[in-house]
């Protein structure tokens, strides 16, 4: 008997992209996800589970370039794959069993690609995802077009930020919710405003946890700064790993003319890097990070999973040369 697999990034964009699809088309599926930086999910999946001809896959918000081998193996086994994403794709395979919806525009995210496919059926959720993916200007414009008040827009921004915040960590143990569980809990709300108004929804717990974690970073001075870049280094704690991405987004919005890097110390002594391109020049971040062994991402936001300390100066030089 064939199975369906939903494979998705554990951040706001991945979760909400799938949320829209499953609200529109409920389907029994095997959920495959992880922390935000766990993106090579297709190879990992095939190590853990047997795949049979006719199995179907929906793959959301993970770079096709980083999953080329896993994707090719799925197609070779007779799987049928629908793929939607906004990260670097590499060469898109031409295969009758692959339906690819790839858009590399820096002002779009996977949930907005899905929103287009569904003709806006769950448009408020798509706007929430855009806020969570730090597409603030885009989300503001969509909110205005949708007739939302400023207060409603701020509510969606907060929810999107909190869902995104939950995805950051080295392991699932760092997170407040396993992204698969967070998806399941949010699936009961056809509107993000329903999730916000329900005191028992994940929104309430994440709001409190976010405030506690961010208080640790608010007073942190930059470890390096220039007229192009500011770098902040966080200590080796679960709270640091949780806020690394949303802290970078916050800094980027405060100083849109600068690039920002947030470094979090890993257990083995290397550094996890979250890089944000200047909001006024949203390009280059993915290329910069891809120049390091464990790096990748998209034009506006990217990261490096394990940067050796001796390469910090090389990283800074690469960022400043790009901007």
SERO-4910 file (N, C-alpha, C, O; in steps of 0.05 Angstrom, whole numbers):
BEGIN
 pado doro    nc1    nc2    nc3   cac1   cac2   cac3    cc1    cc2    cc3    oc1    oc2    oc3
  Unk    A     17    -24      0      0      0      0     18     25      0     36     27     17
  Unk    A     13     43    -18     29     67    -20     23     86      2      1     86     14
  Unk    A     42    103      8     40    124     29     45    151     18     57    154     -3
  Unk    A     34    171     32     41    199     25     59    210     47     54    206     71
  Unk    A     79    226     39     97    238     57     96    269     53     98    278     30
  Unk    A     94    283     75     96    312     74    123    319     86    128    314    110
  Unk    A    141    331     70    168    337     78    171    367     78    166    380     58
  Unk    A    178    379    101    177    408    103    197    419    123    203    406    143
  Unk    A    206    443    117    224    457    136    209    463    162    185    468    162
  Unk    A    223    462    184    210    466    210    206    495    219    201    500    242
  Unk    A    209    514    200    205    542    206    177    551    199    161    534    191
  Unk    A    172    577    202    145    587    197    136    582    168    113    575    163
  Unk    A    154    587    149    147    584    121    140    555    114    120    550    101
  Unk    A    157    536    123    152    508    117    126    498    130    110    485    117
  Unk    A    123    504    155     99    495    170     74    507    158     54    493    153
  Unk    A     74    533    152     49    546    142     44    539    113     21    539    105
  Unk    A     65    534     97     60    525     70     44    498     71     25    495     56
  Unk    A     53    480     88     39    454     90     11    458    103     -8    445     95
  Unk    A     10    476    122    -16    481    136    -37    489    116    -60    479    117
  Unk    A    -31    507     97    -50    515     77    -59    491     60    -83    488     55
  Unk    A    -40    475     52    -46    452     35    -64    432     49    -83    422     37
  Unk    A    -59    427     74    -74    407     88   -101    418     98   -120    402    103
  Unk    A   -103    444    102   -130    455    107   -147    453     82   -171    447     83
  Unk    A   -135    457     59   -149    455     33   -155    426     25   -176    420     14
  Unk    A   -135    409     31   -138    381     23   -127    363     45   -104    355     45
  Unk    A   -145    357     65   -136    339     86   -126    312     75   -138    301     57
  Unk    A   -104    303     87    -92    278     76    -76    265     98    -62    278    113
  Unk    A    -80    239    101    -64    223    120    -35    221    109    -31    212     86
  Unk    A    -16    230    125     11    230    114     32    225    136     26    227    160
  Unk    A     55    217    127     78    215    145     92    242    145    100    252    123
  Unk    A     95    255    168    108    281    170    138    278    173    147    264    191
  Unk    A    153    292    156    182    291    157    192    319    159    189    335    141
  Unk    A    205    326    182    214    353    186    237    353    206    247    331    213
  Unk    A    244    376    217    265    378    236    270    406    244    253    423    239
  Unk    A    292    412    257    299    440    263    303    455    237    306    442    216
  Unk    A    302    481    238    303    497    214    327    491    196    324    490    172
  Unk    A    349    486    208    374    481    192    376    452    183    395    445    168
  Unk    A    358    435    191    358    407    181    344    406    155    320    401    154
  Unk    A    358    412    133    345    415    107    350    392     88    335    389     69
  Unk    A    370    375     92    374    352     74    356    329     82    366    308     90
  Unk    A    331    334     81    311    315     92    306    291     74    298    270     84
  Unk    A    309    294     48    302    272     30    321    248     32    312    225     32
  Unk    A    347    253     36    365    231     40    361    218     67    360    194     70
  Unk    A    358    235     87    353    225    114    328    208    115    328    187    129
  Unk    A    307    216    101    282    201    101    286    173     90    275    154    101
  Unk    A    302    171     69    305    145     56    322    126     72    321    101     68
  Unk    A    339    137     89    355    120    107    337    108    128    340     85    136
  Unk    A    317    124    137    300    115    159    275     99    150    265     84    166
  Unk    A    267    102    125    242     89    116    245     77     89    258     89     71
  Unk    A    233     54     84    233     43     56    214     59     39    192     68     48
  Unk    A    221     64     14    205     78     -6    196     58    -28    212     43    -37
  Unk    A    171     60    -35    160     41    -55    150     57    -80    142     80    -77
  Unk    A    150     44   -103    138     57   -127    109     66   -121     93     51   -110
  Unk    A    103     90   -130     77    101   -125     73    117   -100     53    130    -97
  Unk    A     93    115    -82     92    133    -58     92    162    -68    106    168    -87
  Unk    A     77    179    -54     76    207    -62     88    225    -41     87    219    -17
  Unk    A     99    247    -51    114    266    -33    106    294    -39    104    302    -63
  Unk    A    101    310    -18     99    339    -21    123    350     -6    126    345     18
  Unk    A    140    365    -20    165    374     -8    164    405     -8    160    417    -29
  Unk    A    168    417     15    164    446     19    187    459     33    195    451     55
  Unk    A    197    481     21    215    499     35    241    487     43    253    495     63
  Unk    A    251    468     27    279    459     31    292    460      3    281    453    -17
  Unk    A    317    470      3    331    475    -22    333    449    -39    343    428    -29
  Unk    A    324    451    -64    327    428    -82    357    423    -88    365    400    -91
  Unk    A    373    444    -88    402    441    -93    414    423    -71    431    406    -77
  Unk    A    406    427    -46    416    412    -24    404    384    -22    414    367     -7
  Unk    A    383    379    -37    369    353    -36    369    339    -63    352    321    -68
  Unk    A    387    347    -81    388    335   -108    391    305   -107    376    291   -121
  Unk    A    409    296    -91    414    267    -91    389    252    -80    381    232    -92
  Unk    A    378    262    -58    354    249    -47    331    250    -66    316    230    -68
  Unk    A    327    272    -80    306    275    -99    309    255   -123    290    242   -131
  Unk    A    333    254   -133    339    236   -155    333    207   -147    323    191   -163
  Unk    A    341    200   -122    336    172   -113    306    166   -110    298    144   -117
  Unk    A    291    186   -101    262    182    -99    250    177   -126    234    158   -130
  Unk    A    257    194   -145    246    191   -172    254    164   -185    238    152   -198
  Unk    A    279    156   -180    288    130   -190    273    107   -178    270     86   -191
  Unk    A    263    110   -154    247     89   -141    218     89   -149    202     72   -139
  Unk    A    210    108   -166    182    109   -175    164    126   -158    140    124   -161
  Unk    A    176    143   -141    160    161   -125    149    184   -142    161    191   -163
  Unk    A    127    196   -133    115    219   -147    119    243   -128    109    242   -106
  Unk    A    132    264   -138    141    286   -121    129    313   -131    132    320   -154
  Unk    A    117    327   -112    109    355   -116    127    372    -99    129    368    -74
  Unk    A    141    391   -111    163    406    -97    157    436   -100    155    446   -122
  Unk    A    156    450    -77    152    479    -77    173    492    -59    177    483    -36
  Unk    A    187    512    -70    209    524    -54    218    550    -66    211    557    -89
  Unk    A    233    566    -50    244    591    -59    274    594    -54    285    615    -57
  Unk    A    287    572    -47    316    572    -44    330    563    -69    317    556    -89
  Unk    A    356    564    -69    372    556    -93    364    527   -101    364    509    -84
  Unk    A    358    524   -126    348    498   -135    369    481   -149    366    457   -151
  Unk    A    390    493   -160    408    478   -177    392    471   -202    372    484   -209
  Unk    A    401    450   -216    387    441   -240    362    426   -232    364    406   -217
  Unk    A    339    434   -242    314    420   -236    311    396   -254    311    399   -278
  Unk    A    310    372   -243    308    348   -259    283    349   -277    261    357   -269
  Unk    A    286    339   -302    263    336   -319    253    307   -317    266    288   -326
  Unk    A    231    304   -304    221    277   -298    190    278   -297    179    297   -286
  Unk    A    178    258   -309    149    258   -310    136    256   -282    112    263   -279
  Unk    A    150    247   -262    139    244   -235    145    268   -217    139    267   -194
  Unk    A    158    289   -229    164    312   -213    149    337   -222    149    344   -246
  Unk    A    135    349   -203    122    375   -208    135    395   -191    132    395   -166
  Unk    A    150    414   -203    166    433   -188    155    461   -190    149    471   -212
  Unk    A    152    474   -167    143    502   -166    164    518   -151    164    520   -127
  Unk    A    183    528   -166    206    542   -154    206    571   -163    203    578   -186
  Unk    A    209    589   -143    209    618   -148    231    630   -130    229    629   -106
  Unk    A    252    640   -143    275    650   -128    274    680   -122    293    692   -113
  Unk    A    251    693   -128    248    721   -122    253    726    -92    241    712    -76
  Unk    A    270    745    -85    276    749    -56    253    759    -40    254    759    -15
  Unk    A    231    767    -53    208    777    -39    185    757    -39    161    765    -37
  Unk    A    191    732    -42    171    711    -41    181    688    -23    205    685    -20
  Unk    A    162    674    -11    169    651      5    152    627     -4    134    631    -20
  Unk    A    157    604      7    143    580     -2    113    582      3     97    573    -13
  Unk    A    106    593     26     77    595     33     63    613     14     39    609      8
  Unk    A     76    633      3     64    650    -18     61    636    -44     42    641    -59
  Unk    A     80    618    -50     78    601    -74     53    583    -72     37    581    -91
  Unk    A     50    571    -49     27    554    -43      1    571    -44    -19    562    -55
  Unk    A      2    595    -33    -21    613    -33    -30    618    -62    -54    619    -67
  Unk    A    -12    622    -80    -19    626   -108    -32    601   -120    -52    603   -134
  Unk    A    -21    578   -113    -33    553   -123    -62    549   -113    -79    539   -127
  Unk    A    -67    557    -88    -93    554    -75   -111    578    -80   -134    579    -70
  Unk    A   -101    597    -96   -117    621   -103   -127    636    -79   -149    645    -77
  Unk    A   -109    638    -59   -114    654    -35   -134    642    -16   -147    657      0
  Unk    A   -138    616    -17   -158    603      0   -153    607     30   -172    611     46
  Unk    A   -127    607     37   -120    612     65    -99    635     66    -77    632     77
  Unk    A   -107    657     54    -89    679     49    -77    691     75    -54    700     75
  Unk    A    -93    692     96    -83    703    121    -60    687    133    -42    698    145
  Unk    A    -61    661    129    -39    644    138    -14    650    121      8    650    131
  Unk    A    -18    654     95      5    661     78     18    687     86     43    689     86
  Unk    A      2    706     93     13    732    103     29    727    128     50    739    132
  Unk    A     18    711    146     32    704    171     59    692    165     79    698    178
  Unk    A     60    674    146     86    662    138    106    682    127    129    681    133
  Unk    A     96    701    111    113    721    100    125    738    122    149    745    121
  Unk    A    109    745    142    120    759    165    141    742    179    162    752    186
  Unk    A    135    716    183    154    699    197    180    695    182    200    691    194
  Unk    A    179    697    155    203    694    139    217    721    135    235    724    118
  Unk    A    209    741    150    220    768    150    216    783    124    232    801    117
  Unk    A    195    777    110    188    792     86    168    814     95    145    814     87
  Unk    A    178    832    111    160    850    125    146    869    106    122    873    107
  Unk    A    161    881     88    149    900     68    128    885     51    107    896     46
  Unk    A    135    861     42    116    846     26     91    839     42     69    842     32
  Unk    A     95    830     67     72    823     84     55    847     90     30    845     91
  Unk    A     68    870     95     53    894    101     35    902     77     12    909     80
  Unk    A     47    899     53     32    906     29      8    887     25    -14    895     18
  Unk    A     13    861     30     -9    841     28    -30    846     49    -54    843     43
  Unk    A    -22    854     73    -41    860     94    -59    883     86    -83    883     91
  Unk    A    -47    904     75    -62    927     67    -82    920     45   -105    929     45
  Unk    A    -72    904     25    -90    895      4   -113    878     14   -135    879      3
  Unk    A   -108    864     36   -129    846     48   -148    862     66   -167    851     76
  Unk    A   -143    888     70   -160    904     86   -157    901    116   -175    907    131
  Unk    A   -133    891    124   -128    888    153   -121    914    166   -110    932    153
  Unk    A   -128    917    191   -120    940    206    -91    937    215    -79    916    212
  Unk    A    -80    959    224    -52    958    233    -49    939    257    -29    924    258
  Unk    A    -69    938    274    -68    920    297    -69    891    287    -54    874    298
  Unk    A    -85    885    268    -87    857    257    -61    849    244    -51    827    247
  Unk    A    -49    868    229    -23    862    216     -2    856    237     14    837    233
  Unk    A     -1    871    259     18    866    280     14    839    293     33    826    301
  Unk    A    -11    831    296    -17    805    307     -6    782    290      6    763    299
  Unk    A    -10    785    263      0    765    245     31    764    245     43    743    243
  Unk    A     43    788    247     72    790    248     82    776    273    102    761    271
  Unk    A     69    780    295     78    767    320     75    737    318     94    722    326
  Unk    A     53    727    308     49    698    306     70    686    286     82    665    292
  Unk    A     74    699    264     94    689    245    122    688    257    137    669    253
  Unk    A    129    709    271    155    710    284    158    688    305    179    675    307
  Unk    A    137    682    320    138    662    341    141    634    329    156    617    339
  Unk    A    126    628    308    128    602    295    157    598    284    168    577    286
  Unk    A    168    620    272    195    618    261    215    615    284    234    598    281
  Unk    A    212    629    305    229    627    329    231    598    339    252    589    347
  Unk    A    208    584    338    208    557    348    225    538    333    233    517    343
  Unk    A    232    545    308    247    526    291    276    526    295    290    508    285
  Unk    A    287    546    309    316    548    312    326    532    336    315    533    358
  Unk    A    348    517    331    360    501    351    379    481    338    376    475    314
  Unk    A    398    470    353    415    450    342    402    423    339    406    408    320
  Unk    A    384    417    359    369    392    359    340    398    367    334    420    376
  Unk    A    323    379    363    295    382    371    292    388    401    273    401    409
  Unk    A    312    379    417    310    384    446    312    414    452    303    422    474
  Unk    A    324    429    434    326    458    439    300    472    435    295    494    446
  Unk    A    281    460    420    257    473    413    235    470    434    235    451    450
  Unk    A    216    489    434    193    486    451    173    466    440    160    452    456
  Unk    A    170    465    414    153    446    401    168    432    378    182    445    363
  Unk    A    166    405    377    174    392    352    158    404    329    133    406    332
  Unk    A    170    412    307    155    425    286    132    408    275    112    420    267
  Unk    A    134    382    276    112    365    267     88    368    287     65    370    278
  Unk    A     94    370    313     73    374    333     61    402    330     37    405    333
  Unk    A     78    422    325     68    449    322     49    451    298     28    463    299
  Unk    A     57    438    276     39    437    253     12    424    260     -9    435    253
  Unk    A     13    401    273    -12    387    280    -30    405    298    -54    406    294
  Unk    A    -18    419    317    -34    436    334    -46    460    319    -69    468    324
  Unk    A    -31    472    301    -40    495    286    -61    487    265    -77    503    256
  Unk    A    -61    461    257    -79    452    236   -109    454    244   -126    454    227
  Unk    A   -114    457    270   -142    460    278   -153    488    274   -176    493    279
  Unk    A   -136    507    266   -144    535    263   -144    542    233   -123    544    220
  Unk    A   -168    547    222   -169    555    194   -160    584    190   -153    592    167
  Unk    A   -160    600    211   -150    627    210   -129    632    231   -132    622    253
  Unk    A   -107    646    225    -88    652    246    -99    668    269    -90    666    291
  Unk    A   -120    683    264   -132    699    286   -145    680    306   -148    687    330
  Unk    A   -155    657    297   -166    637    315   -144    626    334   -149    622    358
  Unk    A   -120    622    323    -98    612    340    -90    633    360    -83    627    383
  Unk    A    -90    658    351    -82    680    369   -101    684    392    -93    689    415
  Unk    A   -127    680    386   -147    685    407   -152    662    426   -164    666    447
  Unk    A   -142    639    419   -145    615    436   -122    614    456    -99    610    449
  Unk    A   -129    617    481   -108    617    502    -94    591    505    -72    589    518
  Unk    A   -105    569    494    -93    543    496    -76    536    471    -64    514    469
  Unk    A    -74    554    452    -59    549    428    -29    553    434    -22    565    454
  Unk    A    -11    543    416     17    547    420     25    577    421     47    583    431
  Unk    A      9    595    410     16    623    410     22    633    438     42    648    441
  Unk    A      7    626    457     10    636    484     37    628    497     51    644    508
  Unk    A     43    602    494     68    592    506     92    603    491    112    611    504
  Unk    A     91    605    465    113    615    449    118    644    455    141    654    455
  Unk    A     97    659    459     99    688    465    115    692    491    133    709    492
  Unk    A    109    677    511    122    680    537    152    671    534    170    684    544
  Unk    A    156    648    521    183    638    518    201    657    501    224    661    507
  Unk    A    189    668    481    204    687    463    213    712    479    235    720    477
  Unk    A    195    722    496    202    746    512    225    739    531    243    756    534
  Unk    A    224    716    543    246    708    561    272    705    547    293    715    557
  Unk    A    272    692    524    297    688    509    308    714    498    332    718    499
  Unk    A    291    731    487    300    755    474    312    775    495    329    791    488
  Unk    A    303    773    520    313    791    540    343    786    544    358    804    553
  Unk    A    352    762    538    381    755    541    398    768    520    421    773    524
  Unk    A    386    773    497    401    784    474    399    814    472    416    827    460
  Unk    A    379    826    484    374    854    480    398    872    489    403    892    476
  Unk    A    411    864    510    433    880    520    460    872    509    481    882    518
  Unk    A    460    853    490    486    842    480    499    862    461    487    871    442
  Unk    A    524    870    466    538    888    448    548    873    423    552    849    424
  Unk    A    553    888    402    564    875    378    593    867    383    608    882    396
  Unk    A    601    844    373    629    835    376    646    846    354    671    847    356
  Unk    A    633    855    332    647    868    310    627    886    296    604    879    293
  Unk    A    637    910    288    619    927    273    635    945    254    658    954    260
  Unk    A    623    951    231    635    969    212    612    984    198    589    982    207
  Unk    A    619    998    177    597   1013    163    581    994    144    563   1003    131
  Unk    A    588    968    144    574    949    127    562    926    143    542    914    134
  Unk    A    573    920    166    566    895    180    567    898    210    584    912    221
  Unk    A    548    885    223    549    881    252    548    852    258    531    837    247
  Unk    A    565    843    277    566    815    285    561    813    315    572    828    331
  Unk    A    544    794    322    537    789    350    543    759    356    535    742    340
  Unk    A    556    754    378    562    726    386    547    719    411    549    732    431
  Unk    A    531    697    409    515    688    432    529    664    445    543    649    432
  Unk    A    525    661    472    537    639    486    524    612    479    504    611    466
  Unk    A    538    591    488    529    564    482    506    555    500    511    541    520
  Unk    A    482    565    494    458    557    510    435    551    491    435    560    468
  Unk    A    416    536    500    392    530    484    377    556    476    368    558    454
  Unk    A    376    575    495    362    600    489    376    615    467    363    626    449
  Unk    A    403    615    466    417    628    445    411    615    418    407    629    398
  Unk    A    411    589    418    405    575    393    377    580    383    372    582    359
  Unk    A    358    583    402    330    589    394    327    617    382    311    620    364
  Unk    A    342    636    392    337    664    383    355    672    360    352    694    350
  Unk    A    374    655    352    394    664    333    382    675    307    392    695    297
  Unk    A    361    663    297    350    672    272    332    697    275    335    716    261
  Unk    A    314    696    295    296    718    298    310    743    308    302    765    303
  Unk    A    332    739    323    348    762    332    361    775    308    362    799    306
  Unk    A    371    759    289    382    769    264    361    785    248    367    806    238
  Unk    A    337    775    247    315    789    233    309    816    247    306    837    234
  Unk    A    308    816    274    303    840    289    324    861    283    318    885    279
  Unk    A    350    853    284    372    871    279    370    883    250    375    906    246
  Unk    A    364    865    231    362    874    203    341    895    200    345    914    184
  Unk    A    318    892    213    297    912    211    304    938    225    294    960    217
  Unk    A    320    937    246    328    961    260    348    978    244    348   1002    245
  Unk    A    366    964    229    386    978    213    386    966    185    404    950    178
  Unk    A    367    974    168    364    961    142    387    965    122    388    952    101
  Unk    A    405    984    128    427    989    110    451    971    115    470    971    100
  Unk    A    450    956    137    473    939    145    467    910    141    444    901    143
  Unk    A    488    894    137    486    865    140    490    858    169    503    872    184
  Unk    A    478    836    177    480    827    205    486    797    207    475    781    191
  Unk    A    504    790    224    510    762    229    507    756    259    518    770    276
  Unk    A    493    734    265    490    725    293    504    698    295    497    679    280
  Unk    A    524    697    312    540    672    316    532    659    342    530    672    363
  Unk    A    527    633    341    521    618    365    541    596    368    545    580    349
  Unk    A    553    593    392    573    573    396    561    545    397    542    541    412
  Unk    A    572    527    382    563    499    383    578    483    404    598    492    415
  Unk    A    567    460    410    579    444    432    608    436    426    624    433    444
  Unk    A    615    432    400    642    423    393    660    447    390    684    443    383
  Unk    A    650    472    394    668    495    393    666    511    367    675    534    366
  Unk    A    653    500    346    649    516    322    626    535    326    614    536    348
  Unk    A    618    549    305    597    570    308    575    565    287    581    560    263
  Unk    A    551    567    296    528    568    277    524    598    270    523    615    287
  Unk    A    521    603    244    520    630    234    492    635    221    484    619    204
  Unk    A    479    657    229    455    666    215    463    693    203    469    712    217
  Unk    A    462    695    176    469    719    162    444    732    149    429    718    136
  Unk    A    441    758    153    420    772    140    432    794    122    447    810    131
  Unk    A    425    793     97    434    815     79    420    841     87    399    840    100
  Unk    A    431    864     79    418    889     85    390    889     72    387    880     49
  Unk    A    370    897     87    343    897     76    340    916     52    322    913     36
  Unk    A    359    935     50    358    953     27    374    942      4    376    955    -17
  Unk    A    386    919      7    402    906    -14    401    876    -10    421    863     -3
  Unk    A    377    864    -14    372    836     -7    383    817    -28    368    805    -43
  Unk    A    409    814    -27    422    796    -46    449    787    -33    460    800    -16
  Unk    A    458    764    -42    485    755    -36    489    737    -12    510    724    -10
  Unk    A    470    737      7    475    721     32    479    692     26    497    679     37
  Unk    A    462    680      9    465    652      3    492    645    -10    504    625     -4
  Unk    A    501    663    -28    526    658    -42    549    660    -22    568    644    -23
  Unk    A    548    679     -3    569    682     17    571    657     34    593    645     37
  Unk    A    548    648     44    549    625     62    555    599     47    567    581     59
  Unk    A    547    597     22    554    573      6    584    570      2    593    549     -6
  Unk    A    599    592      6    627    590      3    641    577     26    666    573     26
  Unk    A    626    569     47    637    555     70    625    527     70    602    522     61
  Unk    A    639    508     82    633    479     79    604    472     86    592    456     73
  Unk    A    593    483    107    567    475    117    546    498    113    526    499    127
  Unk    A    551    515     93    534    538     90    515    536     66    519    520     48
  Unk    A    495    553     66    476    555     45    453    574     52    454    586     74
  Unk    A    434    577     35    411    594     40    402    609     16    407    600     -7
  Unk    A    387    630     20    377    646     -2    389    674     -3    406    680     14
  Unk    A    381    690    -22    394    716    -26    393    734     -2    413    748      5
  Unk    A    370    735     12    366    754     33    375    743     61    383    758     78
  Unk    A    374    717     64    380    705     90    393    677     86    383    661     70
  Unk    A    414    672    101    428    647     97    442    640    123    440    655    143
  Unk    A    457    618    123    470    609    147    492    589    143    495    578    121
  Unk    A    508    585    163    529    565    163    525    548    188    523    559    210
  Unk    A    524    522    185    518    505    208    541    502    227    538    501    251
  Unk    A    566    502    216    589    497    234    613    512    222    628    501    206
  Unk    A    617    537    230    639    553    221    662    551    241    658    558    264
  Unk    A    685    541    233    708    540    252    715    568    261    714    587    245
  Unk    A    723    571    286    729    597    296    752    611    280    752    636    277
  Unk    A    770    595    270    793    607    256    784    619    228    800    631    215
  Unk    A    758    614    221    749    625    196    730    649    199    719    659    180
  Unk    A    728    659    224    711    683    229    720    707    212    704    720    199
  Unk    A    746    712    212    757    735    197    752    731    167    746    751    153
  Unk    A    755    707    158    750    701    129    720    707    123    714    718    102
  Unk    A    702    698    141    674    703    137    668    733    137    653    743    119
  Unk    A    678    748    156    674    777    157    684    790    131    670    808    120
  Unk    A    707    782    122    718    793     98    700    788     74    697    805     56
  Unk    A    689    764     73    671    756     51    646    773     51    636    781     30
  Unk    A    635    778     75    611    794     76    617    823     68    602    835     52
  Unk    A    638    834     78    644    862     72    651    866     42    646    887     31
  Unk    A    664    845     30    670    847      2    644    847    -15    643    859    -37
  Unk    A    624    832     -5    599    830    -20    582    855    -19    567    861    -38
  Unk    A    584    870      3    567    894      6    583    920      7    571    941     10
***
